[in-house]
Amino acid sequence: MTDQSKTYTLVTGASNGIGKALAESCAERGFNVLLVALPEPKLDEVTAALKAQYPNQSFDSLGSNMMDKESPQNIYDWCQTNGYQVDILINNAGLGNSGPFLSRDSSFYFGQMQLNMVALVMLTHLFLPEMKTLPKAYILNVGSMASFFDIPYKGIYSATKRFVYSFSRSLRKELEATNVGITVLCPAAVLTNPDVVQRDKEMGKASKMTQQTPKEVAEYALGRMFRGKPVAIPGFMPKAYKALGRIIPYSTQMRMLANAFIKQSR
Ligand SMILES: NC(=O)c1ccc[n+]([C@@H]2O[C@H](COP(=O)([O-])OP(=O)(O)OC[C@H]3O[C@@H](n4cnc5c(N)ncnc54)[C@H](OP(=O)(O)O)[C@@H]3O)[C@@H](O)[C@H]2O)c1
């Protein structure tokens, strides 16, 4: 067993939503946690609250814009400088959106792809060699229900999440003879930030039926990860949606998704 008093769980996007809930659930389980997010006061507030609640564990935070090319290396160097050995890497930070493809500048998509895919791959590449030397280590990558569908008006986002899913499944196979477990989390609707709340409102019933709290998602995801499962789809309805995706003809699916997601387009 790894001595958990000396190792850390690193959570990206830990200042809000699912990432914050994952950081809190890890703290509740007695782990030391490193929180990474944009350099905003919220990150310090969340970290301070954990320190106050769990005085015998260790917490630290780093503000870093993970859309910057050098951010993953900076995060890794920060861990090295401080002697933080990461045995659980949670690649959660991500950015969603809805709208016609041309409604956003190309720079928006560049940043979204950098955050959702490139930073996740780079962090995994940086931390994995050391994780492989530990008795046991875990990677949790956050995908989405969108990983399973081609989604008009959400095309870049769903493609990035398909990437996360595919990369996680492939790497899992490569790592099967090692001590490093890898799980991809694919939630549906989780009311986390004002944008998501607004988009969910516009989607109506179909989205409401899948809704889960960040805490529910975090607990489920960690449970799956520690049991060594490849995929975590929290909730009955999201599992049903994924199954329907295999049954409903593609053209019908596309019509339904286009109708649903055009409502979110702002
Ligand atoms: N919410 C959903 O319904 C849903 C469903 C499926 C999948 N997901 C996925 O779950 C993950 C978390 O989503 P969420 O809804 O919990 O998000 P959220 O509430 O918007 O929180 C995102 C977190 O990432 C941080 N972040 C954003 N941009 C960043 C950047 N450029 N560099 C570093 N950190 C950054 C945010 O920091 P600030 O707080 O400072 O902005 C925040 O801590 C994402 O990968 C998302 O795609 C979400």
The ligand as an SDF file (V2000), in Angstrom:
LIG
                    3D

 48 52  0  0  0  0  0  0  0  0999 V2000
  -21.6180   20.3170  -15.5340 N   0  0  0  0  0  0  0  0  0  0  0  0
  -21.9910   19.3770  -16.3790 C   0  0  0  0  0  0  0  0  0  0  0  0
  -23.2010   19.2200  -16.6490 O   0  0  0  0  0  0  0  0  0  0  0  0
  -20.9860   18.4680  -17.0110 C   0  0  0  0  0  0  0  0  0  0  0  0
  -21.4520   17.3510  -17.7170 C   0  0  0  0  0  0  0  0  0  0  0  0
  -20.5300   16.5150  -18.3180 C   0  0  0  0  0  0  0  0  0  0  0  0
  -19.1850   16.7390  -18.1910 C   0  0  0  0  0  0  0  0  0  0  0  0
  -18.7460   17.8300  -17.5080 N   0  0  0  0  0  0  0  0  0  0  0  0
  -17.3010   18.0400  -17.4170 C   0  0  0  0  0  0  0  0  0  0  0  0
  -16.9330   18.0840  -16.0530 O   0  0  0  0  0  0  0  0  0  0  0  0
  -15.8090   18.9310  -15.8750 C   0  0  0  0  0  0  0  0  0  0  0  0
  -16.1320   19.9740  -14.8220 C   0  0  0  0  0  0  0  0  0  0  0  0
  -17.2860   20.6730  -15.2350 O   0  0  0  0  0  0  0  0  0  0  0  0
  -18.0660   21.6430  -14.2470 P   0  0  0  0  0  0  0  0  0  0  0  0
  -19.4230   21.8390  -14.8170 O   0  0  0  0  0  0  0  0  0  0  0  0
  -17.8980   21.1710  -12.8430 O   0  0  0  0  0  0  0  0  0  0  0  0
  -17.2490   22.9770  -14.4950 O   0  0  0  0  0  0  0  0  0  0  0  0
  -17.2580   24.3730  -13.6920 P   0  0  0  0  0  0  0  0  0  0  0  0
  -18.2660   24.3440  -12.6120 O   0  0  0  0  0  0  0  0  0  0  0  0
  -17.3490   25.4410  -14.7250 O   0  0  0  0  0  0  0  0  0  0  0  0
  -15.8180   24.3720  -13.0550 O   0  0  0  0  0  0  0  0  0  0  0  0
  -14.7070   24.3120  -13.9050 C   0  0  0  0  0  0  0  0  0  0  0  0
  -13.4660   24.3310  -13.0730 C   0  0  0  0  0  0  0  0  0  0  0  0
  -12.3660   24.3870  -13.9760 O   0  0  0  0  0  0  0  0  0  0  0  0
  -11.6650   25.6000  -13.7530 C   0  0  0  0  0  0  0  0  0  0  0  0
  -11.1960   26.1460  -15.0040 N   0  0  0  0  0  0  0  0  0  0  0  0
  -11.9380   26.6650  -16.0250 C   0  0  0  0  0  0  0  0  0  0  0  0
  -11.1390   27.1010  -17.0010 N   0  0  0  0  0  0  0  0  0  0  0  0
   -9.8680   26.8590  -16.5880 C   0  0  0  0  0  0  0  0  0  0  0  0
   -8.6050   27.1160  -17.1420 C   0  0  0  0  0  0  0  0  0  0  0  0
   -8.4760   27.7080  -18.3240 N   0  0  0  0  0  0  0  0  0  0  0  0
   -7.5110   26.7630  -16.4340 N   0  0  0  0  0  0  0  0  0  0  0  0
   -7.6160   26.1760  -15.2260 C   0  0  0  0  0  0  0  0  0  0  0  0
   -8.7980   25.9060  -14.6460 N   0  0  0  0  0  0  0  0  0  0  0  0
   -9.9050   26.2520  -15.3230 C   0  0  0  0  0  0  0  0  0  0  0  0
  -12.6660   26.5240  -13.1000 C   0  0  0  0  0  0  0  0  0  0  0  0
  -12.0230   27.5850  -12.4100 O   0  0  0  0  0  0  0  0  0  0  0  0
  -12.8980   28.9260  -12.1030 P   0  0  0  0  0  0  0  0  0  0  0  0
  -13.9290   28.4880  -11.1180 O   0  0  0  0  0  0  0  0  0  0  0  0
  -11.9330   29.8950  -11.5980 O   0  0  0  0  0  0  0  0  0  0  0  0
  -13.5130   29.3260  -13.4320 O   0  0  0  0  0  0  0  0  0  0  0  0
  -13.3770   25.5370  -12.1960 C   0  0  0  0  0  0  0  0  0  0  0  0
  -12.5940   25.2290  -11.0860 O   0  0  0  0  0  0  0  0  0  0  0  0
  -15.5090   19.5290  -17.2460 C   0  0  0  0  0  0  0  0  0  0  0  0
  -14.5020   18.7900  -17.8680 O   0  0  0  0  0  0  0  0  0  0  0  0
  -16.8270   19.3660  -17.9890 C   0  0  0  0  0  0  0  0  0  0  0  0
  -16.6560   19.2920  -19.3800 O   0  0  0  0  0  0  0  0  0  0  0  0
  -19.6200   18.6980  -16.9110 C   0  0  0  0  0  0  0  0  0  0  0  0
  1  2  1  0
  2  3  2  0
  2  4  1  0
  4  5  1  0
  4 48  2  0
  5  6  2  0
  6  7  1  0
  7  8  2  0
  8  9  1  0
  8 48  1  0
  9 10  1  0
  9 46  1  0
 10 11  1  0
 11 12  1  0
 11 44  1  0
 12 13  1  0
 13 14  1  0
 14 15  2  0
 14 16  1  0
 14 17  1  0
 17 18  1  0
 18 19  2  0
 18 20  1  0
 18 21  1  0
 21 22  1  0
 22 23  1  0
 23 24  1  0
 23 42  1  0
 24 25  1  0
 25 26  1  0
 25 36  1  0
 26 27  1  0
 26 35  1  0
 27 28  2  0
 28 29  1  0
 29 30  1  0
 29 35  2  0
 30 31  1  0
 30 32  2  0
 32 33  1  0
 33 34  2  0
 34 35  1  0
 36 37  1  0
 36 42  1  0
 37 38  1  0
 38 39  2  0
 38 40  1  0
 38 41  1  0
 42 43  1  0
 44 45  1  0
 44 46  1  0
 46 47  1  0
M  CHG  2   8   1  16  -1
M  END
$$$$
